[in-house]
């Protein structure tokens, strides 16, 4: 083999491999969407959503169809695992999937939470297994947790806290939305409180609004002042985004009244108006 043939062969092998892998992945994604679209959404599942998932009855017919397709995709390709002897029922899976997919109902997406495979459901809150005592305080180093979301998974959720979110949907707290906001946040490779946006103009607007509001929350925290935004949002930009998402989806009327710029930013991004779901 001549040098020129050697170069050609070893240049084109990785090129062919790359395009072959890309083509295979695209076909896999198309097949998954076809499966999700063709799978009938059961009447029992609809009854569960009608009773326990308040946004569902208020969605338009098109939005319901998109949500149901995304739920099918989610349930087909995510694995639920119960921990601490809890049994994860179909109803639990469905309600977790519905909250997670509501966020992305009107977003242009290629896959449903790509990279996420496993969702662990615990009965209640938990602490890390390795939780040493802080010698300066005599207290455990790590606080009790309700959930976690890791880059490319897994997600860990406390069912007791989820139930609180379902039973009291207007209290500005929703564990599923919080943890899945982190999955949405890191789609661009960074968990920094800014999801993937379609234009530089939107990145600029997002940075201006969220930075200003984040700085305001930190100032209130340092001055020990009350805030309608959960003070946990002052932890970092990623947690601020997650806390604001909880507020947006559970108490949109007050978010619009007290933080109109965040509300406007989120309605444009999610292409949803949760005020329509609020029942008085």
N, C-alpha and C positions, 0 to 999 in steps of 0.2 A: 504494500500500500504506500503510495506516494505521500509526501508531507501534506500536499493540498487536499488529498482524499481524507487523510487523518483528521485535518482541521475541520473539514466539512462534516464528517461523521460525528465528531465529538461536539460540534456546535449545534447540530440539528437534533441530536438525541435529547438534550434537556429541553429544547424548544418544543419538540413533539410531545414530550412527557408533560410539560406545563399545559399545553393546549388540550391534551387528552384528559388530564385531571380536571381542568376547568369545564370541559364539555361533560364529563361524567357527573360532576357536581351539579351543573345546571340541570341535567336530566333528572338527577335524584330529587332536586327541589321541585321541579315541575310535576314529577310523579307524586310527591307528597301532597302538593296542592290539589291535584286531581282526586286523590284518595279522600282528602278532607272535604272537597266539594261534593263528591258523590255519596259520601256517607250520610245517611238520613239522620236528622237530629230528632231524637226520641221525644215523644209527647210527655213522658215522665220527667225527662230532663227539663223540658219547657215549664212544666208545672213547678218544679223546684226553683227555677229562676224567677218565675212569676211571684212566688211566695217569699223567697229569701234574698232576692237580688233586685232591689228597688229600681235601678236604672233600666232594667230589661223591658218592662211594659211600656216605658216612655220613649224607647228608641223608635226611629222610623223603620219601615219595613226593610229598606236597603241596609240600614245599620244593623238590624237584627240578623239579617242574612250574613253580613260580613263577620259579625261577632260569632255567630254559630260556626261558621267555617273555620275561624281562627281557634275556637274552642276545640273543634274536632281535631285540628292539626296538633294542638297542644296535647290533648289527651292521647293521641296516637303515638306521639314521639317523645313524651316526657315520662319518666318513671317516678312514681310515688312510693316512698318507703316510710313505714311507721317506725318510730323509735319509742323507747320507754314503754313497750307493750301496747301501744295504741294501734288500733286497726283503722286503716285509712279507707273509708267507705266511698262509694261512687258519689254520693252527695258532697262529701268533703272535697273530692277531686274536682267535681264540677264547679263548686263555688270558688275554689282557688283559681281554676282556669278562667272562670268568668271575670273575676277581678283583674287578673293579669292581662287578659285579652281586651278588656274594655279600654285600657290605656292605649292600645295600638289599633283600635277598631278602624279609625279613619286615617291612619298613617300609611304612607307608601312603604311597604316592607318587602324584603326578598324572602325572609323566613320568619318564623315565630320564635323569637328568642334563640337565635342560633348559638350553638355551643352549650346551652343549658340542657342537661340530660336528667339530673336527679333532683328531686324535691323531697326533703326529709321533713316529716311532720311529727312534732313532739306534743305530748299532752299539755304541757305548761312551760313556763319560763325555765331557763337553765343557766348554768355557769360553765365556763371552760373546764375541761378535765384537769388541766394543769393550771391551778389557781393558787399560787403561793400567797403567804401572808406578807403584807407590807410591814417591814419592821418598824417604820416610823409612826404608823397609825395602829398597828395591831389588827387591821382589817384585811379581808381578802383583796388581792390586787385587782381582780377583774369583777365588774359588776354583773348582776343578773341580766341575761339577755332574753329578748323575745323572739329574735330572728337574726339571720345573717344572709348576706348575698355575696358570693365570691365571683371573681372574674371567671367567666365561662363555667359558672356553677361550682358547687351545688348551691341551692337555696335551703335554708332551715327556717321552719315556721312553728310557732306555738299555736296549737289549735284553740286553746282557751282564750288567747288574745284575739284570734280571728273571730271567734264567737262573739266577743265583746264588740268588735267592729260591725258584725252583722246585726246584733241585737240593738245596738245604739249607733246607727249609721251617721248621726249628725255631730259627733263629738270631736271632729277634726283629727281622728286617728284611724288609720287603716293599715295594719301590718303588711298585708299582701301588696297593696299599692306602694308602700314604703320600700319594701325589699325589691320589688320588680322595677321600681324607678332606677335603682342602681344598675340593673341589667340594661335598661334603656340608656342610661348615662354612659356606660362603658362600651357602647357599640362602636365608638370611634377609637377605641383602644385606651381611653383615659377616663377614670372616674373623677371628674372635676366639677360636676354640677352643670355641665353643658352637654346636652345630647347632640347627635349629629344633625346639623342644620343645612338647608339647601343653598344658602347664599352668604357671602361675606357681610352683606347688609344686615341679615338676621343675626349673625354672630355678633356684630357690633351692637345692635340693639339689645340682644340678650345680655351681653357683658355689662352694658350700662345699667340696665334695670336691676339685674340680679346682684351685681356688685354693690349698688347703692343700698338695696334692701338688706343685703347680708351685713354690710357695715353698720347699718342702723340697728340690726338685731344684736350684734356684738356689743355696740355701745350700751344698749339697754341691759344686757347681761352684766357688763362690767359695773354699771351703776345700780345694779340690783333693782331694776325697774320691771314692771309687769309688761308682758307682750302677748298679743293675741296669736302670734306665731310661736309655736313650741320652742322653748329656749334650747332644746337639743339641736335645733338647726344651726346654732352658733358654733357647733363642733368643727365644721369645715364646709366648703362649698357643696360637696356631694350630699352631705346630710341636710343642708339647707334646701337643696333642690327636692330631696325626698320628702321633707316636712311640708314644703309648699305644695307638692303634688297631693299629699294627703288632704290639705286644706282645700285645694281646688276641687277635688272630687267629692268631698264630704260636706263642705260648707261654702259653696261658691258665692252665695249671695253676700255673705260677710267679707269674703276675700275681695270681691269686686268693690264693695263699699270702702274697705280700709286699705286695700292695696290694688287699686285699679290697674296700675301698670303691669303687675304680675299677672292679674286676671286676663288682661288683654294679650299679653305675651303667650300665655298658656292656651287660650282659646284659639289663637292663630296657629300655634304649633300642633296641638292635638286635634284641631278641627272638630271640636266638641264644645257644647255649652251645657255643663252640668246643672245650670239653673232650671232647665226644663224638667229635670228628674225630681226636683224637690217637691214634696207634698206637705201641705200645711194642715 
